[in-house]
Amino acid sequence: MSQSLFEKVWEAHAVKKLSNGQTQLLIGTHLIHEVTSPQAFGMLRNLGLKVKYPHRTFATVDHIVPTKSQTEPFADKLAQEMIQALRENCKEAGIKFFDIGSGGQGIVHVVGPEQGITQPGTTIACGDSHTATHGAFGAIAFGIGTTQIRDVLATQTMALSKLKVRRINVDGDLMPGVYAKDVILHIIKLLGAKGGIGYAYEYGGSVFDNFSIEERMTVCNMSIEGGARCGYVNPDEKTFAYLKDRPYSPKGTEWDAAVARWKALASEPGCPYDDVVNIRAEEVAPSVTWGISPDHGIFVNERIPTPESAANDDERDSIVEALEYMKFQPGTRIAGTPVDVCFIGSCTNGRLSDFREVAKYLKGRKVAQGVTAIAVPGSEIVDHLCRQEGIDKVFSEAGFEWRHAGCSMCLAMNPDKLIGDQLCASSSNRNFKGRQGSPIGRTVLMSPVMVAAAAVTGTISDAREVFEMNSDAA
């Protein structure tokens, strides 16, 4: 019987079936950062164990690093302790660490791909929710907890229940001004924040065929926000071109052999799926969230839902709670809502292509008075490349603060936080209550170009109108 990529990768990494029905799965690549790993290393020491295969684990620091100044010691003593613990743990275990100032530091889900560590057909685990990002390369990538980090460090395996596979096809042509972020927000709106529970999402169709690797990463990144355990795209020539000559990619004859293996991993025609969803690209418009869950999404030209529009009592209660927290009036248009802060960055949209695309439209414009706008590259490499191209100057001249690499305001485990009930137009991945540092701060998710439109107008705006986008979106 023909198989999906998920089936092939799962079978290749299954060590054995456990008595509880789970599978002991070999983890080909383990990524760690400073927040979820210290306790795991402590558990190993308590058990008298060492890291079994240190060459399969890679580390970086991202969540707690300040983005204005990275001079040490950090003002936050806990942040300083966390980075120091990671340094010491990596040195003791012999783990490669992309430290601040190394030229390779950045958000873990940006660093892995740009170093060529992320490769098709492997299993990847990281103590971070958005590990699904790496599925853009045809990998099966899971976010894991601290106990599982311990297991992977000690055994290079973890226990996991096998997932069902849902194929999501997006076919047709996206309208001008519609981006990968709009596609995944639309998918989550349609299927729900819990719709993917128990599933791996396989993304396909002409839209994904045409997407760049970085666009695929944006969609896979937010699979977890739709409840899926992981999301992936079958590897193709774009995948191989992206990975070629990266530091950790195979070299010489090993490269040719690797590409042959990777090509054979793609889901076979006619392979069975547990569910199939078909979406027309022409139906997708620039999207924004209006509430406190990523599935609280609407198109920018639509109205905020009313409690009366709910299909059931649970949905009604969710709408009422969200409206109360967001301080929005039901039935009003989302466009025109004033913003206080605009943030471009994160593991969802902090890559070179994101900043390039925004710079095309931001050049010659100015951030609206009273709006705080920050741009945070996803890695030191992204920062370097943006500076080479003068992208940082375009942002700075427009009134954005250009910062050092890190997670920044996506989750605010660093000095970049909202104040009070500020409303932030954000290119990040979560709009949960208090997500961006203030217990009453408000987040509206959107694409980077939509964030730029909000920054220059001072309100949630349709980027197609603001930037007169008459040609096809890149």
Buried (B, 14 or more C-beta within 10 A) or exposed (E): EEBBBBBBBBEBBBBEEEEEEEBBBBBBBBBBBBBBBBBBBBBBEEEEEEBBEBEBBBBBBBBBBBBEEBEEEBEBEEBBBBBBBBBEBBEEBEBBBBBBEEEBBBBBBBBBBBBBBBBBBBBBBBBBBBBBBBBBBBBBBBBBEBEBBBBBBBBBBBBBEBBBBBBBBBBBBBBBBBBBBBBBBBBBBBBBBEBBEBBBBBBBBBBBEEBBBBBBBBBBBBBBBBBBBBBBBBBBEBBBEBBEEBEBBBEEEEBEEBBEEBBEBBBBEEBEBEBEBEBEBEEBBBBBBBBBBBBBBBBBEBBBBBBEEBEEEEBBEBBBBBBEBBEBEBEEBBBEBEBBBBBBBBBBBBBBBBBBBBBBBBBEBEBBEEBBBBBBBBBBBBBBBBEEBEBBBBBEBBBBBBBBBBBBBBBBBBBBBBEEBBBBBBBBBBBEBBBBBBEEBBBBBBBBBBBBBBBBBBBBBBBBBBBEBEEEBE
